[in-house]
Amino acid sequence: MEHAPILVQRISLAGGRRVVIRIRGVDTVLGVAFSDADLIEFLRRIEIPDPDELVLGDSEVIAWQGGRPHQYE
């Protein structure tokens, strides 16, 4: 699902995954997540409702590129 508004990119060589959100056609990097807790915190900071349910519930608004979802190394 490449067109989800939240994109968790493939794992970098140094570990972690860049998290990007698309709002009104503009991509913004939220940071590099090294765990689901990091991803939840990024979403909490931008006031996404129920970020823990969004991440842990495998919502379709999150697209995971390369590797398995919830894998950071």
Secondary structure, DSSP 8 states (H G I E B T S, - for coil): -TT-SEEEEEE-TTS-EEEEEEETTEEEEEEEESSHHHHHHHHHHTT-SSHHHHHHTT-TTEEE-SS-TT---
